[in-house]
Amino acid sequence: MMPDDQRLYQVLADHFQFSSFKPGQKEVLSALLAGRQTLAMLPTGAGKSLIYQMMGYLRPGTVVIVTPLLSLMQDQVARLNYMGESAVVALNSTLTGAAKQAVLQQLGHYKFVFISPEMLGQKAVIEAFKRIRLNLLVIDEAHTMVSWGPDFRPDYLSLPTLHQALGRPQLLMLTATATPTMIQELKTAFGATDDWYTYVQSVDRPNIHLHTEQLPDHKAKDQRLLTLVQTLRGPGIIYFSSRKLATTMANWLQTETGRQVVAYHGGLDQVARYRIQQQYMAGDIDVIAATSAFGMGIDKADIRYVIHYHLSSDIPSYLQEIGRAGRDGQPALAVSLYVPGDERLQLHLIDQGIPSSQTIERFATKQGERTGIADVQQRLLTYYLDLAGYSIPQVKAFFGQRRSQRQTDLYQLVQYVQANEHLRAQLMHYFNQSSAEGVDVNESSGAANLKLEALGLVAKQTGRHKSTLTPWSDQLKKLFKLA
Amino acid sequence: MADAHVLTLFSATQARRSRVLYGLLRKQATVSTEYWGLRYGLLSIAGFLPQLKKEQFDQAVATWQQAGALSMVSPGQYRLTTMGQAKRSEFEQVHYQPRFFSAWQKYQVGHFRDVFLLANQVLSEWAYHNRHYYPLQIQPADMFAVKHWFMQAKSPQLIQEWADQLAAFLKTLAPKEADQWIATWPGHQIAGLNDDQVQLPSHYDELDYWAWQTDMYVSLLVWLATTKQQGPLTDFAQHFAQPRGLSSSARQTLSAVEAGWSLSAISQKRGLKVGTIREHLLTAAIWLPLADFPYALFLTERIRAYFQQRLVGSIDEWTFARVRQTDDPHEFFLFRLYEIHETKLGGDHDAG
């Protein structure tokens, strides 16, 4: 058998056509091959997925990847398909009963199975996994287990139990954003006494220029956004908190700038999402007006800017979102546009996600109707009160604490978007890290201080007009390479 | 759903139950809902809006009633007023009007769209000898089925014949519409455009887009079925265009009946209640064309004569009480089956 190192490079070349690893990849792979439980914190764009893809080719058995978002799952499957790998499947709620049965019966034939935590929690699914040889259990976006975003999934909390039920297969937890405390919590959840290998890389992305602007009102914010979209060299992403606003603003920006601006959100069907992703990858779309559903799995290297029209939920999410920019290492820009009071929207989302004391009471005593309680809250309460067996006072105290934690996290981000200096230092401080480059490098605040020329981020082209449709007979020839 | 869309579900001549319309849209269909869907000529909308909320729908109906566009005939049952008719035609002038509406009920269009788009993409990439691409992500079982079809269908003439059949169909459309529809297909280095990118009228909403796409796929399927052209696209459609409305269990029941089994024998063999077996048969009768259901096995001449004598006037007004003799639930089954038969014989009730 060839030495591990040599095998690693061989598989890397054979399956991925690379000759060298990105920082961290080889270290994590070596730990995995040595059989250690592993947690890796690598910044977005560092090539996290390559690690488990490699494991699929380095060892026999099925690699199971627990993934929170459907869009991310589909994207990963498509990427593996693209590489010529067909033994890959996504097991999630979009599957029909019959399709799911078919997949479960063939489970051992798949080299990679992407699965939602809800699906993995089902008895029949666990039983099917118990019958096959597992290569590795990967928990992607592992911080989801201990952080508390609006997309929080109670089922993530069951993962340590499911890990146990599966006979404790080797684990790989991946995250781009976790504080030292969160990392410790994650390891403790799965087995504090295990032999853990932890790899933590700096969250800093030195090539992304950080920029904040405070504006007096929304009208001023819209105008500033318009100017930025007109001026900036794309491709870009603008983040919004609501589907409706993403759609309205996309239409408005497209009309005003002549650039191709398209809305992308969780409400689109899979074919529509596919077309938008492919158009964006191909450069047919200049700007995506997105909700947080977009981009978890998007691997477009040349995104030049990310603008936040609305706040993210906290600093880790913010870093995750701006981390889509500049993956090619070229200069990129992260702009935050803030109007006093913008945080109200996020505070509202926190309230929607976390049940109040009255709601807990109502749910637990079943005196009132459960129907008035939002789905996400019902799922949480079912988990804590019915399944995990917590008492009502415990749950109240716990949610109270969670609420204030999320508010604190939000206010740390608010401090950032309100700040005029030490931007990078603030982001890094959240992770107890400091910038290797020193302080206050590559950042600015206020419209007047954003030197786009110096950054090389001024658009060379103005907006293009919508092209006319190709006549169908020509399009048919193009589709099928006919003379 | 946009309020004005609701109006298109009501008629000026036939009183319609809002509960039935809601059940159809959600596809929370009981046999009774489906029967009334047939009577209203609206089976095609079954499952149109699976996410629709009851309050939302009721609110829309209430709003139109208050505005004077709908009049309540009996609790929960409404008819379009003259003003409602005017509003409805106003709406119809600016929104997409399906041309193959009654044929929508024949096929599972969403499913066919997915497999067609993937197959078309696979062929396009194959034409360019490209194996490295992002396949459209549809249901894994469907992806597998398309792959399997492609393996079987592969031949040196496949691309040309597929394209020829498509061209022959596209020629039947208005040129602009053909340009618009083909622009939505992904292929080799072609991402495909979404409905809001193909220059359809700018005031169209999601339901208009959906209706337009549905119409395009149904018109292709209808064209393939009526021209009886030979070719790979015909074979593909025969294989993949699944009929709507019937569960596989209902299909099994129907085959057993056609093979001469009695209802009680089927019930015993399959461990199902006779009531369930009857529901399967009614569902099959509702969804299938007149000739595809063995009515004569149940509606004997004697039974028909009995019904004919007692059931007169508009089918909507018929009541079971007029023909009932005993407590045997089979009597209701025969009554409903006769209603379905007579509805189909008279042609499906006009949706207007």
Interface residues (C-beta under 8 A of the other chain):
Chain A: Q74 V77 A78 R79 N81 Y82 M83 G84 V89 A90 T94 L95 T96 A98 A99 A102 V103 V262 Q270 V271 A272 Y274 R275 I276 Q278 Q279 M281 A282 D284 K466 L469 T470 P471 W472 S473 Q475 L476 K478 L479 F480 K481 L482
Chain B: R113 D114 L117 N120 L123 S124 A127 Y128 R131 H132 Y133 Y134 P135 L136 Q137 I138 Q139 P140 A141 D142 F144 I159 Q160 W162 A163 L166 A167 L170 P175 K176 A178 D179 Q180 W181 I182 A183 T184 W185 P186 G187 H188 Q189 I190 A191 G192 L193 N194 D195 Q197 V198 Q199
